[in-house]
Amino acid sequence: MKQTTKNNFKELVYKIVSQIPKGEVLSYQEVAKKALSPKAYRAVGNLMHNNPDPKHIPCHRVVATGKRLGGYAWGQKAKIKKLQAEGWKIENNVLSK
């Protein structure tokens, strides 16, 4: 498996997240796997927390494993509102359609 540098990983994560379609989600772990660093899911979370461009990098679409809500730099209420606007139902911090 190809190794990525820290900057390449960061750029790749932001690119992957920017391509998540409206109404879809990926887990932190799925993003890490797509970025060729499957164990770096916590790093994905840190990158989402420090997202420099939330308008173009929809970090609210990155959730915890099992479609659990996970964190959000602007607060869980804001994340819930955005996900509900995209058609998700959230009960006990778990997303469903």
Jmol script that loads the backbone (N, CA, C; Angstrom):
load data "model"
ATOM      1  N   MET A   1       0.838  -1.177   0.000  1.00  0.00           N
ATOM      2  CA  MET A   1       0.000   0.000   0.000  1.00  0.00           C
ATOM      3  C   MET A   1       0.882   1.239   0.000  1.00  0.00           C
ATOM      4  N   LYS A   2       0.487   2.237  -0.746  1.00  0.00           N
ATOM      5  CA  LYS A   2       1.265   3.451  -0.909  1.00  0.00           C
ATOM      6  C   LYS A   2       1.271   4.288   0.369  1.00  0.00           C
ATOM      7  N   GLN A   3       2.437   4.756   0.761  1.00  0.00           N
ATOM      8  CA  GLN A   3       2.564   5.650   1.908  1.00  0.00           C
ATOM      9  C   GLN A   3       2.267   7.074   1.455  1.00  0.00           C
ATOM     10  N   THR A   4       1.664   7.853   2.314  1.00  0.00           N
ATOM     11  CA  THR A   4       1.421   9.254   2.001  1.00  0.00           C
ATOM     12  C   THR A   4       2.135  10.117   3.019  1.00  0.00           C
ATOM     13  N   THR A   5       2.583  11.298   2.583  1.00  0.00           N
ATOM     14  CA  THR A   5       3.173  12.239   3.523  1.00  0.00           C
ATOM     15  C   THR A   5       2.050  12.958   4.251  1.00  0.00           C
ATOM     16  N   LYS A   6       2.410  13.647   5.315  1.00  0.00           N
ATOM     17  CA  LYS A   6       1.415  14.363   6.119  1.00  0.00           C
ATOM     18  C   LYS A   6       0.625  15.368   5.272  1.00  0.00           C
ATOM     19  N   ASN A   7       1.309  16.165   4.451  1.00  0.00           N
ATOM     20  CA  ASN A   7       0.628  17.163   3.618  1.00  0.00           C
ATOM     21  C   ASN A   7      -0.211  16.507   2.534  1.00  0.00           C
ATOM     22  N   ASN A   8       0.311  15.437   1.919  1.00  0.00           N
ATOM     23  CA  ASN A   8      -0.467  14.728   0.906  1.00  0.00           C
ATOM     24  C   ASN A   8      -1.720  14.115   1.523  1.00  0.00           C
ATOM     25  N   PHE A   9      -1.580  13.557   2.719  1.00  0.00           N
ATOM     26  CA  PHE A   9      -2.721  12.970   3.423  1.00  0.00           C
ATOM     27  C   PHE A   9      -3.785  14.031   3.665  1.00  0.00           C
ATOM     28  N   LYS A  10      -3.364  15.165   4.165  1.00  0.00           N
ATOM     29  CA  LYS A  10      -4.286  16.270   4.449  1.00  0.00           C
ATOM     30  C   LYS A  10      -5.030  16.699   3.183  1.00  0.00           C
ATOM     31  N   GLU A  11      -4.284  16.919   2.115  1.00  0.00           N
ATOM     32  CA  GLU A  11      -4.898  17.326   0.846  1.00  0.00           C
ATOM     33  C   GLU A  11      -5.852  16.257   0.328  1.00  0.00           C
ATOM     34  N   LEU A  12      -5.453  14.999   0.432  1.00  0.00           N
ATOM     35  CA  LEU A  12      -6.280  13.897  -0.039  1.00  0.00           C
ATOM     36  C   LEU A  12      -7.560  13.779   0.783  1.00  0.00           C
ATOM     37  N   VAL A  13      -7.456  13.915   2.090  1.00  0.00           N
ATOM     38  CA  VAL A  13      -8.643  13.857   2.957  1.00  0.00           C
ATOM     39  C   VAL A  13      -9.615  14.965   2.576  1.00  0.00           C
ATOM     40  N   TYR A  14      -9.127  16.178   2.438  1.00  0.00           N
ATOM     41  CA  TYR A  14     -10.014  17.287   2.084  1.00  0.00           C
ATOM     42  C   TYR A  14     -10.633  17.081   0.704  1.00  0.00           C
ATOM     43  N   LYS A  15      -9.878  16.510  -0.230  1.00  0.00           N
ATOM     44  CA  LYS A  15     -10.424  16.226  -1.555  1.00  0.00           C
ATOM     45  C   LYS A  15     -11.529  15.170  -1.466  1.00  0.00           C
ATOM     46  N   ILE A  16     -11.291  14.106  -0.720  1.00  0.00           N
ATOM     47  CA  ILE A  16     -12.282  13.032  -0.558  1.00  0.00           C
ATOM     48  C   ILE A  16     -13.561  13.593   0.061  1.00  0.00           C
ATOM     49  N   VAL A  17     -13.412  14.360   1.126  1.00  0.00           N
ATOM     50  CA  VAL A  17     -14.584  14.907   1.811  1.00  0.00           C
ATOM     51  C   VAL A  17     -15.319  15.905   0.921  1.00  0.00           C
ATOM     52  N   SER A  18     -14.588  16.674   0.130  1.00  0.00           N
ATOM     53  CA  SER A  18     -15.239  17.648  -0.755  1.00  0.00           C
ATOM     54  C   SER A  18     -16.089  16.962  -1.821  1.00  0.00           C
ATOM     55  N   GLN A  19     -15.854  15.677  -2.054  1.00  0.00           N
ATOM     56  CA  GLN A  19     -16.592  14.933  -3.073  1.00  0.00           C
ATOM     57  C   GLN A  19     -17.736  14.089  -2.513  1.00  0.00           C
ATOM     58  N   ILE A  20     -17.984  14.166  -1.198  1.00  0.00           N
ATOM     59  CA  ILE A  20     -19.116  13.428  -0.626  1.00  0.00           C
ATOM     60  C   ILE A  20     -20.389  14.134  -1.078  1.00  0.00           C
ATOM     61  N   PRO A  21     -21.250  13.433  -1.810  1.00  0.00           N
ATOM     62  CA  PRO A  21     -22.466  14.089  -2.317  1.00  0.00           C
ATOM     63  C   PRO A  21     -23.429  14.487  -1.203  1.00  0.00           C
ATOM     64  N   LYS A  22     -24.204  15.509  -1.473  1.00  0.00           N
ATOM     65  CA  LYS A  22     -25.254  15.939  -0.555  1.00  0.00           C
ATOM     66  C   LYS A  22     -26.169  14.745  -0.266  1.00  0.00           C
ATOM     67  N   GLY A  23     -26.474  14.531   1.002  1.00  0.00           N
ATOM     68  CA  GLY A  23     -27.338  13.422   1.393  1.00  0.00           C
ATOM     69  C   GLY A  23     -26.607  12.124   1.667  1.00  0.00           C
ATOM     70  N   GLU A  24     -25.288  12.116   1.488  1.00  0.00           N
ATOM     71  CA  GLU A  24     -24.477  10.928   1.761  1.00  0.00           C
ATOM     72  C   GLU A  24     -23.509  11.246   2.894  1.00  0.00           C
ATOM     73  N   VAL A  25     -22.993  10.220   3.523  1.00  0.00           N
ATOM     74  CA  VAL A  25     -21.977  10.380   4.568  1.00  0.00           C
ATOM     75  C   VAL A  25     -20.905   9.312   4.407  1.00  0.00           C
ATOM     76  N   LEU A  26     -19.753   9.578   4.961  1.00  0.00           N
ATOM     77  CA  LEU A  26     -18.682   8.597   5.100  1.00  0.00           C
ATOM     78  C   LEU A  26     -18.233   8.642   6.549  1.00  0.00           C
ATOM     79  N   SER A  27     -17.749   7.527   7.050  1.00  0.00           N
ATOM     80  CA  SER A  27     -17.205   7.516   8.408  1.00  0.00           C
ATOM     81  C   SER A  27     -15.763   8.027   8.366  1.00  0.00           C
ATOM     82  N   TYR A  28     -15.279   8.433   9.527  1.00  0.00           N
ATOM     83  CA  TYR A  28     -13.882   8.853   9.626  1.00  0.00           C
ATOM     84  C   TYR A  28     -12.979   7.729   9.128  1.00  0.00           C
ATOM     85  N   GLN A  29     -13.325   6.500   9.474  1.00  0.00           N
ATOM     86  CA  GLN A  29     -12.535   5.344   9.063  1.00  0.00           C
ATOM     87  C   GLN A  29     -12.583   5.151   7.545  1.00  0.00           C
ATOM     88  N   GLU A  30     -13.756   5.328   6.938  1.00  0.00           N
ATOM     89  CA  GLU A  30     -13.862   5.190   5.483  1.00  0.00           C
ATOM     90  C   GLU A  30     -13.030   6.244   4.763  1.00  0.00           C
ATOM     91  N   VAL A  31     -13.037   7.464   5.282  1.00  0.00           N
ATOM     92  CA  VAL A  31     -12.217   8.529   4.682  1.00  0.00           C
ATOM     93  C   VAL A  31     -10.735   8.160   4.808  1.00  0.00           C
ATOM     94  N   ALA A  32     -10.335   7.681   5.975  1.00  0.00           N
ATOM     95  CA  ALA A  32      -8.937   7.290   6.174  1.00  0.00           C
ATOM     96  C   ALA A  32      -8.527   6.189   5.199  1.00  0.00           C
ATOM     97  N   LYS A  33      -9.390   5.197   5.008  1.00  0.00           N
ATOM     98  CA  LYS A  33      -9.088   4.115   4.061  1.00  0.00           C
ATOM     99  C   LYS A  33      -8.949   4.654   2.644  1.00  0.00           C
ATOM    100  N   LYS A  34      -9.858   5.531   2.240  1.00  0.00           N
ATOM    101  CA  LYS A  34      -9.787   6.115   0.895  1.00  0.00           C
ATOM    102  C   LYS A  34      -8.522   6.957   0.718  1.00  0.00           C
ATOM    103  N   ALA A  35      -8.012   7.491   1.829  1.00  0.00           N
ATOM    104  CA  ALA A  35      -6.787   8.293   1.796  1.00  0.00           C
ATOM    105  C   ALA A  35      -5.541   7.424   1.961  1.00  0.00           C
ATOM    106  N   LEU A  36      -5.719   6.112   1.869  1.00  0.00           N
ATOM    107  CA  LEU A  36      -4.627   5.135   1.913  1.00  0.00           C
ATOM    108  C   LEU A  36      -3.923   5.056   3.263  1.00  0.00           C
ATOM    109  N   SER A  37      -4.620   5.465   4.317  1.00  0.00           N
ATOM    110  CA  SER A  37      -4.075   5.373   5.674  1.00  0.00           C
ATOM    111  C   SER A  37      -5.186   4.892   6.607  1.00  0.00           C
ATOM    112  N   PRO A  38      -5.549   3.602   6.513  1.00  0.00           N
ATOM    113  CA  PRO A  38      -6.737   3.101   7.213  1.00  0.00           C
ATOM    114  C   PRO A  38      -6.737   3.248   8.731  1.00  0.00           C
ATOM    115  N   LYS A  39      -5.572   3.402   9.332  1.00  0.00           N
ATOM    116  CA  LYS A  39      -5.524   3.561  10.790  1.00  0.00           C
ATOM    117  C   LYS A  39      -5.545   5.026  11.219  1.00  0.00           C
ATOM    118  N   ALA A  40      -5.629   5.933  10.277  1.00  0.00           N
ATOM    119  CA  ALA A  40      -5.525   7.364  10.572  1.00  0.00           C
ATOM    120  C   ALA A  40      -6.888   8.041  10.734  1.00  0.00           C
ATOM    121  N   TYR A  41      -7.873   7.298  11.220  1.00  0.00           N
ATOM    122  CA  TYR A  41      -9.213   7.882  11.337  1.00  0.00           C
ATOM    123  C   TYR A  41      -9.269   9.013  12.372  1.00  0.00           C
ATOM    124  N   ARG A  42      -8.439   8.953  13.411  1.00  0.00           N
ATOM    125  CA  ARG A  42      -8.408  10.062  14.373  1.00  0.00           C
ATOM    126  C   ARG A  42      -7.804  11.312  13.734  1.00  0.00           C
ATOM    127  N   ALA A  43      -6.826  11.114  12.857  1.00  0.00           N
ATOM    128  CA  ALA A  43      -6.251  12.246  12.135  1.00  0.00           C
ATOM    129  C   ALA A  43      -7.294  12.875  11.224  1.00  0.00           C
ATOM    130  N   VAL A  44      -8.151  12.045  10.629  1.00  0.00           N
ATOM    131  CA  VAL A  44      -9.246  12.571   9.806  1.00  0.00           C
ATOM    132  C   VAL A  44     -10.143  13.451  10.674  1.00  0.00           C
ATOM    133  N   GLY A  45     -10.470  12.983  11.873  1.00  0.00           N
ATOM    134  CA  GLY A  45     -11.288  13.777  12.785  1.00  0.00           C
ATOM    135  C   GLY A  45     -10.652  15.116  13.116  1.00  0.00           C
ATOM    136  N   ASN A  46      -9.348  15.112  13.348  1.00  0.00           N
ATOM    137  CA  ASN A  46      -8.644  16.371  13.628  1.00  0.00           C
ATOM    138  C   ASN A  46      -8.676  17.307  12.430  1.00  0.00           C
ATOM    139  N   LEU A  47      -8.509  16.749  11.240  1.00  0.00           N
ATOM    140  CA  LEU A  47      -8.579  17.584  10.038  1.00  0.00           C
ATOM    141  C   LEU A  47      -9.977  18.171   9.855  1.00  0.00           C
ATOM    142  N   MET A  48     -11.000  17.382  10.154  1.00  0.00           N
ATOM    143  CA  MET A  48     -12.368  17.896  10.031  1.00  0.00           C
ATOM    144  C   MET A  48     -12.598  19.012  11.047  1.00  0.00           C
ATOM    145  N   HIS A  49     -12.064  18.852  12.235  1.00  0.00           N
ATOM    146  CA  HIS A  49     -12.212  19.870  13.272  1.00  0.00           C
ATOM    147  C   HIS A  49     -11.545  21.185  12.856  1.00  0.00           C
ATOM    148  N   ASN A  50     -10.477  21.080  12.091  1.00  0.00           N
ATOM    149  CA  ASN A  50      -9.720  22.263  11.658  1.00  0.00           C
ATOM    150  C   ASN A  50      -9.972  22.603  10.191  1.00  0.00           C
ATOM    151  N   ASN A  51     -11.100  22.196   9.667  1.00  0.00           N
ATOM    152  CA  ASN A  51     -11.451  22.409   8.265  1.00  0.00           C
ATOM    153  C   ASN A  51     -11.330  23.893   7.896  1.00  0.00           C
ATOM    154  N   PRO A  52     -10.459  24.226   6.932  1.00  0.00           N
ATOM    155  CA  PRO A  52     -10.260  25.629   6.567  1.00  0.00           C
ATOM    156  C   PRO A  52     -11.339  26.181   5.626  1.00  0.00           C
ATOM    157  N   ASP A  53     -12.169  25.311   5.057  1.00  0.00           N
ATOM    158  CA  ASP A  53     -13.129  25.756   4.040  1.00  0.00           C
ATOM    159  C   ASP A  53     -14.426  24.941   4.104  1.00  0.00           C
ATOM    160  N   PRO A  54     -15.210  25.105   5.180  1.00  0.00           N
ATOM    161  CA  PRO A  54     -16.415  24.283   5.332  1.00  0.00           C
ATOM    162  C   PRO A  54     -17.449  24.475   4.231  1.00  0.00           C
ATOM    163  N   LYS A  55     -17.385  25.577   3.520  1.00  0.00           N
ATOM    164  CA  LYS A  55     -18.320  25.801   2.410  1.00  0.00           C
ATOM    165  C   LYS A  55     -18.073  24.799   1.274  1.00  0.00           C
ATOM    166  N   HIS A  56     -16.806  24.456   1.048  1.00  0.00           N
ATOM    167  CA  HIS A  56     -16.450  23.546  -0.043  1.00  0.00           C
ATOM    168  C   HIS A  56     -16.022  22.158   0.435  1.00  0.00           C
ATOM    169  N   ILE A  57     -15.752  22.035   1.727  1.00  0.00           N
ATOM    170  CA  ILE A  57     -15.362  20.747   2.314  1.00  0.00           C
ATOM    171  C   ILE A  57     -16.407  20.424   3.392  1.00  0.00           C
ATOM    172  N   PRO A  58     -17.450  19.685   3.019  1.00  0.00           N
ATOM    173  CA  PRO A  58     -18.590  19.468   3.917  1.00  0.00           C
ATOM    174  C   PRO A  58     -18.296  18.461   5.032  1.00  0.00           C
ATOM    175  N   CYS A  59     -17.546  18.917   6.019  1.00  0.00           N
ATOM    176  CA  CYS A  59     -17.112  18.018   7.091  1.00  0.00           C
ATOM    177  C   CYS A  59     -18.279  17.496   7.930  1.00  0.00           C
ATOM    178  N   HIS A  60     -19.452  18.127   7.826  1.00  0.00           N
ATOM    179  CA  HIS A  60     -20.615  17.601   8.549  1.00  0.00           C
ATOM    180  C   HIS A  60     -21.045  16.243   7.991  1.00  0.00           C
ATOM    181  N   ARG A  61     -20.582  15.893   6.805  1.00  0.00           N
ATOM    182  CA  ARG A  61     -20.911  14.611   6.175  1.00  0.00           C
ATOM    183  C   ARG A  61     -19.968  13.488   6.591  1.00  0.00           C
ATOM    184  N   VAL A  62     -19.060  13.771   7.500  1.00  0.00           N
ATOM    185  CA  VAL A  62     -18.165  12.740   8.032  1.00  0.00           C
ATOM    186  C   VAL A  62     -18.662  12.404   9.438  1.00  0.00           C
ATOM    187  N   VAL A  63     -18.965  11.132   9.630  1.00  0.00           N
ATOM    188  CA  VAL A  63     -19.583  10.674  10.880  1.00  0.00           C
ATOM    189  C   VAL A  63     -18.773   9.518  11.465  1.00  0.00           C
ATOM    190  N   ALA A  64     -19.142   9.126  12.662  1.00  0.00           N
ATOM    191  CA  ALA A  64     -18.463   8.007  13.315  1.00  0.00           C
ATOM    192  C   ALA A  64     -18.948   6.682  12.726  1.00  0.00           C
ATOM    193  N   THR A  65     -18.214   5.630  12.980  1.00  0.00           N
ATOM    194  CA  THR A  65     -18.572   4.286  12.519  1.00  0.00           C
ATOM    195  C   THR A  65     -19.984   3.939  12.983  1.00  0.00           C
ATOM    196  N   GLY A  66     -20.710   3.230  12.143  1.00  0.00           N
ATOM    197  CA  GLY A  66     -22.082   2.846  12.480  1.00  0.00           C
ATOM    198  C   GLY A  66     -23.065   3.979  12.295  1.00  0.00           C
ATOM    199  N   LYS A  67     -22.673   4.969  11.495  1.00  0.00           N
ATOM    200  CA  LYS A  67     -23.483   6.163  11.237  1.00  0.00           C
ATOM    201  C   LYS A  67     -23.853   6.908  12.524  1.00  0.00           C
ATOM    202  N   ARG A  68     -22.941   6.820  13.520  1.00  0.00           N
ATOM    203  CA  ARG A  68     -23.126   7.626  14.721  1.00  0.00           C
ATOM    204  C   ARG A  68     -22.689   9.048  14.417  1.00  0.00           C
ATOM    205  N   LEU A  69     -23.300   9.998  15.064  1.00  0.00           N
ATOM    206  CA  LEU A  69     -23.141  11.403  14.738  1.00  0.00           C
ATOM    207  C   LEU A  69     -21.696  11.891  14.759  1.00  0.00           C
ATOM    208  N   GLY A  70     -20.968  11.607  15.807  1.00  0.00           N
ATOM    209  CA  GLY A  70     -19.600  12.123  15.898  1.00  0.00           C
ATOM    210  C   GLY A  70     -19.590  13.599  16.243  1.00  0.00           C
ATOM    211  N   GLY A  71     -18.429  14.178  16.268  1.00  0.00           N
ATOM    212  CA  GLY A  71     -18.281  15.576  16.649  1.00  0.00           C
ATOM    213  C   GLY A  71     -18.416  16.529  15.479  1.00  0.00           C
ATOM    214  N   TYR A  72     -18.373  17.813  15.814  1.00  0.00           N
ATOM    215  CA  TYR A  72     -18.460  18.859  14.792  1.00  0.00           C
ATOM    216  C   TYR A  72     -17.921  20.139  15.415  1.00  0.00           C
ATOM    217  N   ALA A  73     -17.026  20.806  14.724  1.00  0.00           N
ATOM    218  CA  ALA A  73     -16.370  21.999  15.268  1.00  0.00           C
ATOM    219  C   ALA A  73     -17.360  23.092  15.648  1.00  0.00           C
ATOM    220  N   TRP A  74     -18.499  23.160  14.981  1.00  0.00           N
ATOM    221  CA  TRP A  74     -19.492  24.198  15.235  1.00  0.00           C
ATOM    222  C   TRP A  74     -20.627  23.695  16.123  1.00  0.00           C
ATOM    223  N   GLY A  75     -20.442  22.551  16.749  1.00  0.00           N
ATOM    224  CA  GLY A  75     -21.412  22.002  17.684  1.00  0.00           C
ATOM    225  C   GLY A  75     -22.336  20.971  17.061  1.00  0.00           C
ATOM    226  N   GLN A  76     -22.780  20.026  17.879  1.00  0.00           N
ATOM    227  CA  GLN A  76     -23.638  18.938  17.384  1.00  0.00           C
ATOM    228  C   GLN A  76     -24.973  19.440  16.858  1.00  0.00           C
ATOM    229  N   LYS A  77     -25.535  20.481  17.470  1.00  0.00           N
ATOM    230  CA  LYS A  77     -26.823  21.005  16.991  1.00  0.00           C
ATOM    231  C   LYS A  77     -26.708  21.473  15.546  1.00  0.00           C
ATOM    232  N   ALA A  78     -25.618  22.131  15.218  1.00  0.00           N
ATOM    233  CA  ALA A  78     -25.397  22.607  13.852  1.00  0.00           C
ATOM    234  C   ALA A  78     -25.230  21.425  12.894  1.00  0.00           C
ATOM    235  N   LYS A  79     -24.497  20.396  13.326  1.00  0.00           N
ATOM    236  CA  LYS A  79     -24.295  19.211  12.488  1.00  0.00           C
ATOM    237  C   LYS A  79     -25.632  18.512  12.239  1.00  0.00           C
ATOM    238  N   ILE A  80     -26.421  18.366  13.290  1.00  0.00           N
ATOM    239  CA  ILE A  80     -27.733  17.732  13.164  1.00  0.00           C
ATOM    240  C   ILE A  80     -28.605  18.506  12.183  1.00  0.00           C
ATOM    241  N   LYS A  81     -28.628  19.805  12.311  1.00  0.00           N
ATOM    242  CA  LYS A  81     -29.448  20.655  11.427  1.00  0.00           C
ATOM    243  C   LYS A  81     -29.043  20.474   9.961  1.00  0.00           C
ATOM    244  N   LYS A  82     -27.737  20.471   9.707  1.00  0.00           N
ATOM    245  CA  LYS A  82     -27.246  20.303   8.328  1.00  0.00           C
ATOM    246  C   LYS A  82     -27.607  18.919   7.778  1.00  0.00           C
ATOM    247  N   LEU A  83     -27.407  17.887   8.587  1.00  0.00           N
ATOM    248  CA  LEU A  83     -27.702  16.532   8.124  1.00  0.00           C
ATOM    249  C   LEU A  83     -29.207  16.326   7.927  1.00  0.00           C
ATOM    250  N   GLN A  84     -30.020  16.879   8.806  1.00  0.00           N
ATOM    251  CA  GLN A  84     -31.472  16.780   8.640  1.00  0.00           C
ATOM    252  C   GLN A  84     -31.916  17.491   7.365  1.00  0.00           C
ATOM    253  N   ALA A  85     -31.297  18.600   7.046  1.00  0.00           N
ATOM    254  CA  ALA A  85     -31.614  19.328   5.817  1.00  0.00           C
ATOM    255  C   ALA A  85     -31.272  18.508   4.576  1.00  0.00           C
ATOM    256  N   GLU A  86     -30.384  17.531   4.732  1.00  0.00           N
ATOM    257  CA  GLU A  86     -29.995  16.663   3.624  1.00  0.00           C
ATOM    258  C   GLU A  86     -30.740  15.333   3.654  1.00  0.00           C
ATOM    259  N   GLY A  87     -31.773  15.226   4.507  1.00  0.00           N
ATOM    260  CA  GLY A  87     -32.629  14.056   4.499  1.00  0.00           C
ATOM    261  C   GLY A  87     -32.353  12.994   5.543  1.00  0.00           C
ATOM    262  N   TRP A  88     -31.428  13.243   6.450  1.00  0.00           N
ATOM    263  CA  TRP A  88     -31.102  12.260   7.484  1.00  0.00           C
ATOM    264  C   TRP A  88     -32.018  12.428   8.690  1.00  0.00           C
ATOM    265  N   LYS A  89     -32.369  11.326   9.297  1.00  0.00           N
ATOM    266  CA  LYS A  89     -33.061  11.313  10.582  1.00  0.00           C
ATOM    267  C   LYS A  89     -32.011  10.945  11.618  1.00  0.00           C
ATOM    268  N   ILE A  90     -32.093  11.568  12.781  1.00  0.00           N
ATOM    269  CA  ILE A  90     -31.116  11.297  13.827  1.00  0.00           C
ATOM    270  C   ILE A  90     -31.862  10.973  15.115  1.00  0.00           C
ATOM    271  N   GLU A  91     -31.613   9.768  15.601  1.00  0.00           N
ATOM    272  CA  GLU A  91     -32.218   9.322  16.853  1.00  0.00           C
ATOM    273  C   GLU A  91     -31.134   8.676  17.700  1.00  0.00           C
ATOM    274  N   ASN A  92     -31.018   9.116  18.942  1.00  0.00           N
ATOM    275  CA  ASN A  92     -29.966   8.621  19.834  1.00  0.00           C
ATOM    276  C   ASN A  92     -28.579   8.739  19.203  1.00  0.00           C
ATOM    277  N   ASN A  93     -28.348   9.847  18.513  1.00  0.00           N
ATOM    278  CA  ASN A  93     -27.071  10.155  17.853  1.00  0.00           C
ATOM    279  C   ASN A  93     -26.699   9.188  16.734  1.00  0.00           C
ATOM    280  N   VAL A  94     -27.692   8.494  16.149  1.00  0.00           N
ATOM    281  CA  VAL A  94     -27.449   7.585  15.025  1.00  0.00           C
ATOM    282  C   VAL A  94     -28.269   8.062  13.827  1.00  0.00           C
ATOM    283  N   LEU A  95     -27.613   8.105  12.661  1.00  0.00           N
ATOM    284  CA  LEU A  95     -28.274   8.563  11.442  1.00  0.00           C
ATOM    285  C   LEU A  95     -28.998   7.429  10.736  1.00  0.00           C
ATOM    286  N   SER A  96     -30.126   7.779  10.139  1.00  0.00           N
ATOM    287  CA  SER A  96     -30.861   6.834   9.279  1.00  0.00           C
ATOM    288  C   SER A  96     -31.592   7.652   8.226  1.00  0.00           C
ATOM    289  N   LYS A  97     -32.018   6.983   7.187  1.00  0.00           N
ATOM    290  CA  LYS A  97     -32.765   7.652   6.099  1.00  0.00           C
ATOM    291  C   LYS A  97     -34.227   7.389   6.241  1.00  0.00           C
TER     292      LYS A  97
END
end "model"
wireframe off; spacefill off
backbone 0.3
color backbone group
